[in-house]
Amino acid sequence: MKVIPIGIWGGYPKANGATSSFLIEHDGFHCLVDCGSGVLASLQNYVPLEKLDAVVISHYHADHIADIGSLQYSRLINYYLGKPSPALPIYGHDRDEENFRKLSYKEQTVGVAIQETDIIHIGPFEVTFCETVHPVYCLAMKFTVDGHSITLTADTEWTDKLVDFARGTDLLISEANLYEEHLGKAPGHMAGSEAGKLAKLAGANRLVLTHLPLHGDLTKILDAAKVIFEGDAELAVVGKSYEI
């Protein structure tokens, strides 16, 4: 299993960047997790858009879905050019019916409903979910192949539920949108120390921090995580390949 950060920012992307998104690959299957602003441009550095096999959306805030429409247009344009592809499945929860309906588009993409209790198979991956603490309904997710797993927290405040959900994961990709001085002052997000605490309590092998703020010195967020988590921890790097 291999995961490549496509974007690392929360809220909106820095110049020439993209919001938090990851490409997960195994045995030639390509699954994109979240598709916010700038993601489609970045994604094409690593896989042709027509080779994408599935998309999973954690929630419907703009920084996680802004490029869905462009992705749909890319497949429609290929159809008009005589290069049709099977309908691309886009997995997302249906608690927000209006946004869920938008995942299906002119037989080019089809929305597939997911919920916290689901255990589903997407290509070679077994995928499970956990509701997070965020202003809108949001799902963390775990991708498992042959007993190895990658867990993505999506957007969340601290919640004990994630400790059991991420238990023993090989790679924990955790949001870390807050500096320590902002801890508890912004709903729906964690600081670096909380990401480190999650990795430690869950017994994760490695920690990668994402959904990063666009201001300040990001090494302070990483340092706060490392104070608590003694394993391998780093800020997500766009284009870097993390292999499990």
PyMOL commands that set and color helices and strands:
alter all, ss='L'
color gray80, all
select helices_A, chain A and resi 39-43+49-51+62-65+68-80+97-101+161-165+180-182+192-202+219-228
alter helices_A, ss='H'
color red, helices_A
select strands_A, chain A and resi 2-7+21-26+29-33+54-56+88-93+109-114+119-122+125-131+139-145+148-152+171-175+206-210+232-235+242-243
alter strands_A, ss='S'
color yellow, strands_A
deselect
rebuild
show_as cartoon
